[in-house]
Amino acid sequence: MSEFSVVGMNAEHSEHPLPTPHLDVVVQGSGPALLLAHGAGGGIVGNFGLVLDDLARDHTLIGPHYPGAGGSPAAAEPLDLDVLADQLVASAVAAGEESFAVLGESLGSAVAVRVATRHPARVRALVLTAGFPVADPVLALAARLIKSLADMSYWEEVARLACVSCLSRTDLAELAPSDLDALVAQTLAGMPPGMVDHFDLVSRVDVRADLAKVSAPTLVVAPMGDRLVLPDSSHRLAAGIAGAELIELPGAAHILNPVDRMTWLRHVRAFLSSLPASTNSSTPV
């Protein structure tokens, strides 16, 4: 992309040149680096807020916000998966981290897979949660509905669709109508300007051909109560990546509640601790 200058040009680390990073980035903690790839319509705190402080005790967290999320400016054109993947890597390199594990959630799982295939020497491991290689029929319909409702400025309906899709059946059944209305209002207030752009990318993502090229150790976490991204999508990720480990979270929704997130954290910590010790992550290896 001609508008980007190249940084971090190290052939040992990257098969693709990196752009000048321009995303808003959360950096927290110290230790081996974890690059965070959030989901569509979310952000770093929205996806990972329950575990940021815990992971930052012994990891350096680098959390770029996609265009139109956090403090990142909205995109002027449709998002491109390659460009987004390169921007995340460039953000990590700009933060002084030459190699890292990547934790991707939902859309972030596809971003993480593309990071691993475009920059394989930098990626120590992948953790893919509630992810998909290509939008399944339920997710594809949700993406179309969100874009259609947004085109009509039915933003409250967008927020309501997001809420009912991301809660578990049990949590949704136990919510009083007034509590659901309050949650919808909270979701509406927190929706990033780039939400429609994110879901437009969701509808176009296809990393099925990438899966066989992933060489990094991979943990796939499937929330089995997910009603936005079908659990079969996580199973396809695990089946397509050689040696991938699959963990199922029974009853867990697309957005993990505190109990399920703590279970997730336990599995992720066990997986990360099983990786070979890294060299100084700020020094090329």
N, C-alpha and C positions, 0 to 999 in steps of 0.2 A: 504494500500500500504506500503510494508515493508520499502521502502526507505525513508519514511517520519516519523519524530518524531512527537509526539502528543502534541498539545498545546491547551489551552483554554478548558480543560475538565471540563465542568460544566453540569451535567445531566439535570439541570433545563432549560438550554438554548439549548442544542444540542442533537439530537438523534444519531449523528454520530461524532466520534472523528475528530478533525481538524488536518491537516498536518502542518508542519512548512511552513510558507508562503515563496514563492520564486519569486513572480511576482513583476514587476516594478509598483509602485503605485503612483498616484497623490493624494495628500492630500491638501485640501484647505478649508478655512473658519472656522466657529465656530457655534455651535448650534446643534440641533438634526441631527443625522447622516443620510446621503443618500449614499448608496452603488450603484455605477454606473456599469452597465454591458453593454459593447459596442457590436457593431455588427461585423460580419465577415469582415475581410479585412479592419477594421477601427481601431479606438483607442479612447481614452477619448476626446482629443481635436477635432478629426474628427467628432465624434458623438455629443458631448455636448458643444463644444467650444463657441457657441453663447450664452449659458446661464450659463456657469460656474461661472462667476463673480457675476451674479445676485443671483444665488442660494447660493453662498458662503457668501452672506451678512448675512444670518441667518441660515445656515446649515453647518455642517461639511461634506465635500464631500470626499469620498474615492473612487478613480477610478483605480482599478487594470487593467493592460494591459494583455490580454491573451498571452500565449506563442507565440513568434514570432511577437509581436506588442510592440510598445514603446521600453522600455529597457529590456523587458522580453526575456530571451533566447528562441530560437526556440525549439519546442518539438522534442524529440528523437523517439517518437512513436505516433500513432494516438491519438488525443485528446479524452478524456473521459468526458462526461457531469458531472458525479458525482464528479470526481476529480477536474474539473474546478470550479464547484459550491462550493466545500469545500475550494478551494484555495481563492476564492473571500471572503468567510466568514472569513477565517483565516487572510486575509489581513486587514479586518475591525477590528477584535479583536486585531491584532498586533498594529493597530493604536489607540487602546484604546476605541473602540466602541463595546459594548456588544450587542446592538440592533440597528436597523436601518430600514428605508424604502429602497426598492430596485427599482431603475429605470433601466429597461431593454429595449434595442432597438434592433429590428430585432432578430438575434441570441441571443442577450442578454435577450430577453424576455423569451426564453426557459431556459436560464441559471437562470434567476430570479425565474421562477416557480420551478425549481429544488432546488434552495436555500430555497424557502419557504416550500417545502415538506421535505427536509432533516434537516432543522434547523428552525422549525416553531416558537419556542419560541423567536427567535432572530428577526423575521421579523415583523415589525410594519405595513407595507403596501407594495403594489406592484403598480408600474406604468409601463405598458407594451405598447410600441409604435411600430407600424409596425411589430408586432410579429406574431408568428405561433406556433401551438402545434406540427405540423409535416410539412415537406416541401410540399407545394402544387405542382401541375405539372409544373407550370412556374418556381418556385424557384428550384425545383429538376433538371429541365433541365439546368437552369443557372449554378447550382453547377457543373453538369457534364461537361458543356462546359468549365467552368473556369479550372477545373482539366485537361481536355483534351488539351486545348490550352497551359496551363502551361507545360504539359508533352512535348510539341513540342517547348517549349521556345518562344511561340508567345505572349510575355508579352504585347506588344502594343495592341494586339487584346483583351487580358484580360482587359486592362484598358479601351478600347473603349466599350466593353460589359458592364463593370461596369458603365460607364458614361451614356450610352443610357438607361440602365435599371433603374438608380436611379433618372434621371431627369423626371419632369412631361412632359406630351405631349405638353403643351403650351411652357414651357421653351425650350424643344428640338426643336420645330418648329421655335422658334424665334432666335435660334443660327445660326450665319453664319458658313459656313464650316471651315473657319480659326479659329473662336472662339472655335468650337468643337475640332479642332486639338490641340489648346492650352490647353483646359481643359483635353484632353486625356493625353497630355504630363505631365501636373501637377499631374494627377491621377497616372500615371506610376511612377513618381518620388516619390510619397508618399505611394505606396503600401508596406505594411509591409512584411517581409520575411515569416511570418506565414500565409499569405492569403490563400494559397491552403489548409493548415491544417484546417483553420477556415471553409472553404466551404466544406471540407470533413466531418466535424462535422455537418454542416447544413444538408447534405444529409442523415445523420444517426439519427438526433434528433427525438425523439418521446416522448412528455410529455402529450399525451392525457390522460393517466391513472392518471397523477398527478393532473389534474385540479380539480377534485372533492375533493381532499385532501387539497386544499389551503384554509386556514382559515383567512388569512389576508385581510383587506379591499383592494380592487383592482380597479384601474382605467385602462381601456383599451382605447388607442387612435389609431384610424384607419385612416391613410392617404388614402382618397378615390381615389386619382389619382395614387396610388402606382402600378407600373408595374413590380416590382420584387417580392414582397410578396403581393399576392392578398388580397384586403380588407376583403374577406370572411374569411381569416385566423384569422384576428383580431376578427371578429364576433364569430368565433368558440371559441377563448379564452374567450371572455366575456360570451358566452352561457354556457361554461363548468365550470366556477368559480362562486359559489353561491354568489349572491349579487353584482357581479361586475358591475361597471358603465362603459358604453360605450360612448365615444365621437368620432364623425366623423369629420374629417377635409376635407371639400369639395375641390377637385382638388389637394390636397397636394401630393407630390411625396414621394418616399421612403426616400430620404434625404431631410429633411425639409428645405425650403428656409427661409431667415430671417423673412419674414412676417408670414409664417406658424409656425415657431418656437416660435414667440412671442405669437401667439394664443395658442400654446401648453403650453407655460410657464404660461399663465393666468389660464388655466384649471388645470394644475398640482399644482400651488400654492393654488388654491381654494380647491382642494382635500386634499393636505397636511395640510392645516389649519383646515380642518374639523376633523382631527384625534384627539383622546384623547391626552392630554398633556403627554409627556413621562417623566420618571424620568431621572436623570443624566445618559446619554447614556454610560458613561464609567464605571458605577457601575452595577453589576448584579441586575436584578429585579426579 
